[in-house]
Structures are given as structure tokens and as C-alpha cells.
């Protein structure tokens, strides 16, 4: 597999940011339909994009079983899954929710919308739970603890589970970075009382999330609301557009050219995908109440049902292994996880880069497809305590230098 890269996220849409490599030992005979061309070839983009084959009326047994799971509540997105779970907690449950200091704001906002109070615990530079810091925060009315499996790598939960049992709190395993485990291929999130999924990071569903229940003692109702019509139309246009952009067939190329010409005549300001036109936003990560309460749309379920989950896992693991071979640690750059455990389906390849904020612009301009995670933290975290508290070191040690390469 040396130097071999396959497109886990599908073909690259026209105009996507890419970079070039010069692997010379690629076996052209090993290509799959999503294989990246040898010689000078493009890397995948951050999230999977839709192909025409993704819209075919087919069914993957593993994906179909996931969608039939009676313990899975499908939601419009991952933040809706968190809100649905916490909103269902009984009044007797504690009001405080412990959250990692290193997080995406979309984890914190649903806690507030569910009427709970987020409190933060420390994460080590290796993205492990600082168990001593967490233990010290188990005081008062703790209702839940959220643990994030960063980039698809499972957090250590044995001691966390014990603390939750002693406090009567539920343990929520946030699997939004990767809802899949490998060897065998299966949905992850079996270790806590509940798990949070976000499908679009691994499958081109555009939207879609879920909360999986693992023996909770109270009901969590399924989402009954449909997403707003305008949002559905916008996303279905995006699905069709990506499918056209990613097709090399001659008739489709003609349709794409016609679409480009019509766009030029009727150009309007681009809308943010998945967000209603009148959506309230408080910061860069909007929480839309109607969307959070909505079910996973039919087009997203159809794409998920037809995706080979085993193929997703295999391609992502192959791409990760290829990056391990060509990226070597230096004084300025260090891989967070050089060893890929056999049961992990990774979302991205994370590295720590010194002076990242100054260098990532140069990497972008060179065509390197990269993104950050945790660069923006939720406002309540920023307002919590003084700068010498343990979890504030998270920004210096992890949030500032971290950089992710897509798979």
C-alpha cells in the first residue's frame, strides 16, 4: 500500500482546493472507482461529495441494518442529536453537563438549548482525558458527561464510566467525527449510555445525525418534524450539483456546462448550505432550532443506505496508512496518531504544527487541502475562569497548533 491513495470522500468537485504529490511507486492496477490518479493527482476534500452512483437505488446490508436499528433516533444533524438526548433527561437528573475543553461549539450550544449548564474539563496534549481534572469536577448536580472520540480514535472510558456510575450521571460518547468502527465494520458508540453520530463526515449525505441509546432508563422520542421546505430544496440542489460536477460522462458534462451558463445569467449571493435564509446566528456555528428538531431527510437516508460502509472504512484506513508513510515528524510538525488501531475508522489525519496560524495560509495557497478543528471554542468556555486554570492550556497546547488533512 506504500504511497497508495484512494478517494474515501469521492471525486473532487470542480474548483476544489487540491495539492499535488509525486509518489512514484503507485500500482495503477490497484485503482478502484475512487482511486486518485497516479503521477500528479488530487487529494480528497474535507467532507465526501456526492457522485451519481451514490444516488443509485441500491442497499448496503450494514447501512440498512444501521437505519433499522430500533435504538437509533435519526436527526437532522449531530447538534440536534445532542439536544434531543439532553432534552429528554428527567427533571431529577443533574443540570450540569461536563464537556471537554477542546471541542467544536456545536457540542456546547445544544446543551444550553436543552436548559443545561456546560462545565469544562481538561484534555491533555495527546487528546486524552485528564482524568484527575475530570474527577475534581464531579461535584454538585452532574447530569451527563460528554466524551469526544477525536478524529475517530476512541477515548479511554473505564475510569470515566466508574465516575459516572458513582455520580448517577449518564455517559455520552460523542462519535460525530466517525460513526464507524473497523474489524469488524460496525457502528461505534457502544461503550456509553448513548452515542452521538454525524454521518456527513464519512458519507456524502450533506446532513444527517443520530443518537444511539444503549439501555437508557427513560425514553428519547424520535424526531417527527420535517426540515423546512426551502432548506430541503437547497440541499437537494446541492446534491444534484455535486453529482453533476463529479461526473465525467459526456452527457453530464453538457448539463454541467449549461448549468454554469445559467448560473452566470442568474447569479445570486450564495446561501450557506443547510441554513435557512432567516436563520439566527450567534457566532460562526449556527444552531437552527427548526433543523435541530427535524428528522434526517429522505435524500440523506437514501445516500447512507446505498453506501458501502466497509468500502468507506477500507479507503480511509488505506489513505491514513499512506500519509503515515510520507509524513515524518520534525521539530515543527508532529503527527498526533502515527499508529492506526485496527478498530478505528479515522475522520482525518491530525498533526500539530508550530506557528500554524501563520503557516496554514501558505499551505492553502500551495493547494494543500487542510482544515482545523477546535480553533473556535464556545463563548462560555472563553468566559470560564482565569487563564491559569488547567483547561485554558488547551488553546495553547492543542487548539492553536492542530491541523487536519482529509482522508
DOTIGU-904538 format. One record per residue (C-alpha): x, y, z; residue number from 1. Coordinates in steps of 0.2 Angstrom, whole numbers, plus 5000, padded with zeros to 4 digits. Each point is the difference from the previous one (the first is absolute). Layout:
<sites>
    u    v    w num
    X    Y    Z NUM
...
</sites>
This chain:
<sites>
    u    v    w num
 5000 5000 5000   1
 5015 5012 5000   2
 4996 5016 4993   3
 4983 4994 4995   4
 4985 5012 5002   5
 4982 4997 4997   6
 4986 5012 5000   7
 4990 4996 5016   8
 4990 5016 4997   9
 4996 4998 4982  10
 5006 5010 4984  11
 5006 5017 5003  12
 4987 5014 4994  13
 5005 5012 4987  14
 5009 5015 5008  15
 5004 4990 5016  16
 5016 5004 5009  17
 5013 4987 4997  18
 5019 4997 5001  19
 5012 4989 4990  20
 5011 4986 5005  21
 5013 4990 4991  22
 4999 4982 5006  23
 5009 4990 4987  24
 4996 4982 5007  25
 4981 5000 4997  26
 4993 4984 4992  27
 4988 5006 4987  28
 4992 4983 5000  29
 4994 5002 5018  30
 4988 5015 4995  31
 4982 4999 5006  32
 4986 5012 4993  33
 5006 5012 5014  34
 5018 4998 4997  35
 5011 5016 4998  36
 5009 5001 4984  37
 5019 4996 5001  38
 5013 5012 4995  39
 4992 5017 5004  40
 4984 4998 5009  41
 4988 5008 5011  42
 4997 4997 5018  43
 4982 4998 5007  44
 4991 5015 5008  45
 4994 5002 5018  46
 4983 4991 4999  47
 4994 4987 4987  48
 4992 5007 4985  49
 4985 4992 4990  50
 5003 4989 4984  51
 4986 4994 4989  52
 5003 4983 5006  53
 4996 5005 5018  54
 4982 5004 4993  55
 4998 4982 4994  56
 4985 4990 5007  57
 5012 4987 5009  58
 5001 4995 5018  59
 5016 4996 5010  60
 4995 4986 5013  61
 5010 5009 5014  62
 4993 5017 4996  63
 4982 4993 4999  64
 5002 4991 5017  65
 5006 5017 5008  66
 4985 5009 4993  67
 4988 4986 5007  68
 5008 5001 5017  69
 4986 5002 5013  70
 5012 5009 5012  71
 5005 5013 4987  72
 4991 5017 5000  73
 5004 5008 4983  74
 5002 5019 5000  75
 5003 5014 4988  76
 5018 5002 5007  77
 5011 4996 5014  78
 4996 5015 5011  79
 4982 4995 4998  80
 5004 4983 5007  81
 5009 5008 5015  82
 4985 5011 5003  83
 4987 4986 4998  84
 5009 4989 5013  85
 5003 5013 5013  86
 4982 5007 4998  87
 4994 4983 5004  88
 5009 4999 5017  89
 4988 4999 5015  90
 4998 5015 5011  91
 5009 4990 5014  92
 5016 4999 4990  93
 5014 5013 5004  94
 5000 5016 4990  95
 5019 5001 4997  96
 5008 4991 4985  97
 5019 4997 5000  98
 5008 5004 4982  99
 5018 4999 4994 100
 5009 5016 5000 101
 5005 4996 4982 102
 4984 5000 4990 103
 4990 5006 4985 104
 4987 5013 5006 105
 4986 4989 4992 106
 5002 4989 5015 107
 4997 5014 5013 108
 4986 5009 4992 109
 4987 4986 5001 110
 5004 4998 5019 111
 4995 5018 5003 112
 4984 4998 4989 113
 4995 4985 5010 114
 5001 5010 5016 115
 5016 4993 5007 116
 5016 5008 5005 117
 5016 4995 4992 118
 5016 4998 5011 119
 5017 4996 4992 120
 5013 4988 5005 121
 5018 4999 4994 122
 5007 4990 4985 123
 5019 4996 4999 124
 5011 5004 4985 125
 4997 4983 4993 126
 4981 5002 5001 127
 4998 4989 5014 128
 4988 5003 5015 129
 5009 5008 5014 130
 4992 4988 5012 131
 5006 5009 5016 132
 4993 5017 4994 133
 4983 4991 4995 134
 4999 4991 5017 135
 5002 5017 5009 136
 4985 5007 4991 137
 4988 4986 5005 138
 4991 5011 5013 139
 4983 5007 5001 140
 4986 4994 4988 141
 5009 4992 4985 142
 4987 4993 4988 143
 5011 4995 4986 144
 5018 4998 4994 145
 5004 5002 4982 146
 5016 4992 4993 147
 5006 5003 4983 148
 5009 4987 4989 149
 5011 5012 4991 150
 5002 4997 4982 151
 4993 4982 5002 152
 5013 4994 5013 153
 4990 4993 5016 154
 5003 5009 5016 155
 5005 4990 5016 156
 4983 4998 5009 157
 5003 4987 5014 158
 5003 5013 5014 159
 4987 5012 4993 160
 4987 4987 5000 161
 5004 4996 5018 162
 4998 5019 5005 163
 4984 5001 4990 164
 4992 4985 5010 165
 5005 5007 5016 166
 4993 5017 4996 167
 4984 4993 4992 168
 5005 5010 4984 169
 4998 4993 4982 170
 5015 4998 4989 171
 4998 5006 4982 172
 5012 4994 4988 173
 5002 5013 4986 174
 5004 4991 4984 175
 4996 5014 4988 176
 5017 5000 4993 177
 4998 4982 4995 178
 4985 4989 5002 179
 5008 4984 4994 180
 5012 4988 5008 181
 5011 4987 4991 182
 5004 4982 5002 183
 4986 4996 4998 184
 4991 5015 4992 185
 4986 5006 5011 186
 4993 5015 5008 187
 5010 5006 5015 188
 4994 5008 5016 189
 4996 4984 5010 190
 5010 5005 5015 191
 4989 5014 5008 192
 4982 5002 5004 193
 4997 5009 4983 194
 5010 5004 4985 195
 4999 5015 4988 196
 5003 4998 4981 197
 5003 5012 4986 198
 4999 4991 4983 199
 5006 5013 4988 200
 5018 4999 5006 201
 5002 4982 4992 202
 4985 4999 4988 203
 4994 5014 4988 204
 4983 5002 5008 205
 5002 5019 5001 206
 4991 4999 5017 207
 4995 4987 5012 208
 5003 4994 5018 209
 4994 4989 5013 210
 5000 4995 5018 211
 5002 4982 5004 212
 4993 4994 5017 213
 5009 4986 5010 214
 4988 4995 5013 215
 4994 5017 5007 216
 4987 4999 5013 217
 4989 5014 4993 218
 4993 5002 4982 219
 5008 5012 4987 220
 4986 5004 4987 221
 5004 4999 4981 222
 5000 5016 4990 223
 4983 5003 4992 224
 5003 5017 4991 225
 5005 5001 4982 226
 5013 5013 4996 227
 4994 5016 4992 228
 4996 4999 4982 229
 5012 5013 4994 230
 5014 4991 5009 231
 4995 4984 4992 232
 5000 5008 4983 233
 5017 5008 5002 234
 5008 4984 5006 235
 4993 4989 4986 236
 5006 5013 4988 237
 5017 4998 5008 238
 4999 4981 4998 239
 4996 5002 4982 240
 5014 5012 4997 241
 5013 4990 5008 242
 4995 4984 4991 243
 5001 5010 4983 244
 5017 5008 5005 245
 5007 4983 5004 246
 4995 4991 4984 247
 5011 4998 4985 248
 4986 4993 4989 249
 4998 5011 4984 250
 4981 5003 5002 251
 5003 5005 5018 252
 5014 5012 4994 253
 4988 5008 4988 254
 4987 5003 5015 255
 5014 5007 5010 256
 5005 5012 4987 257
 4982 5006 4998 258
 4998 5001 5019 259
 5016 5011 5001 260
 4993 5012 4986 261
 4983 5002 5009 262
 5009 5003 5016 263
 5009 5014 4992 264
 4984 5008 4994 265
 4990 4998 5016 266
 5014 5002 5013 267
 4994 5003 5018 268
 5010 5001 5017 269
 5004 4982 5005 270
 4990 4993 5014 271
 5008 4991 5014 272
 4996 4981 4998 273
 4988 4993 5012 274
 4995 5017 5008 275
 4984 5009 4997 276
 5000 5017 4993 277
 4993 5008 5016 278
 5011 4990 5011 279
 5006 5008 5016 280
 5019 4998 5003 281
 5009 5005 5016 282
 5018 4995 4994 283
 5008 4990 4986 284
 4990 4984 5004 285
 4982 5003 4998 286
 4987 4990 5010 287
 4983 5000 4991 288
 4986 4995 5011 289
 4989 4993 4986 290
 5014 4990 4993 291
 5006 4993 5017 292
 4982 4994 5003 293
 4998 4992 4982 294
 5003 4982 4995 295
 5013 4995 4988 296
 4994 5004 4982 297
 4995 4986 4988 298
 5014 5004 4987 299
 5013 4999 5014 300
 4993 4983 5006 301
 5000 4994 4981 302
 5019 5004 4998 303
 5005 4992 5017 304
 4990 4984 4996 305
 5009 4998 4983 306
 5017 5003 5007 307
 5012 4986 5002 308
 5006 5003 5018 309
 5013 4987 4999 310
 5007 5009 4984 311
 5000 5016 5010 312
 5010 4993 5014 313
 5012 4991 4989 314
 5004 5016 4989 315
 5002 5011 5015 316
 5012 4988 5009 317
 5010 4998 4984 318
 5002 5019 4998 319
 5005 5002 5018 320
 5013 4986 4998 321
 5007 5009 4984 322
 5001 5017 5010 323
 5009 4991 5014 324
 5013 4994 4988 325
 5004 5017 4991 326
 4998 5012 5015 327
 5014 5000 5012 328
 5001 5008 5017 329
 5012 5015 5002 330
 5003 5014 5013 331
 4986 5010 4992 332
 4987 4987 4995 333
 4994 4984 5010 334
 4987 4988 4996 335
 4987 4997 5014 336
 4997 4982 4996 337
 5014 4991 4990 338
 4993 4983 5004 339
 4982 4996 4993 340
 4991 4987 5012 341
 4992 4986 4990 342
 4983 5005 5006 343
 5000 5019 4995 344
 4992 5008 4985 345
 5009 5017 5000 346
 4992 5016 4995 347
 5016 5010 4997 348
 5019 4999 5002 349
 5004 5012 5014 350
 5016 5008 5002 351
 5007 5014 5012 352
 5009 5014 4991 353
 5010 5013 5009 354
 4995 5018 4995 355
 4985 4992 4990 356
 4990 5016 4999 357
 5014 5008 4990 358
 5004 4985 4989 359
 4983 4993 4996 360
 4997 5014 4988 361
 5016 4996 4990 362
 4994 4982 5000 363
 4983 5005 4993 364
 5008 5010 4987 365
 5011 4985 4995 366
 4984 4990 4997 367
 5001 4989 5016 368
 4982 4995 5005 369
 5000 5003 5019 370
 4988 5005 5013 371
 5001 5004 5019 372
 4989 4993 5014 373
 4998 5009 5017 374
 5007 5016 4994 375
 4984 5009 5005 376
 4993 4995 5018 377
 4983 5004 5007 378
 4998 5017 5008 379
 4996 4992 5017 380
 5017 4992 5000 381
 5009 5016 4996 382
 4991 5008 5015 383
 5004 4986 5012 384
 5013 5004 5014 385
 5017 5007 4999 386
 5014 4996 4987 387
 5010 4990 5012 388
 4987 4987 5002 389
 5004 4983 4993 390
 4988 4999 4986 391
 5005 5017 4993 392
 5017 4992 4995 393
 4990 4991 4987 394
 5000 5015 4988 395
 5019 5001 5002 396
 5004 4982 4999 397
 4987 4993 4988 398
 4988 5012 4992 399
 5013 5012 4994 400
 5012 4988 4991 401
 4988 4986 4994 402
 4997 4997 4981 403
 4991 4987 4991 404
 5002 4992 4983 405
 4985 4992 4993 406
 4998 4982 4995 407
</sites>
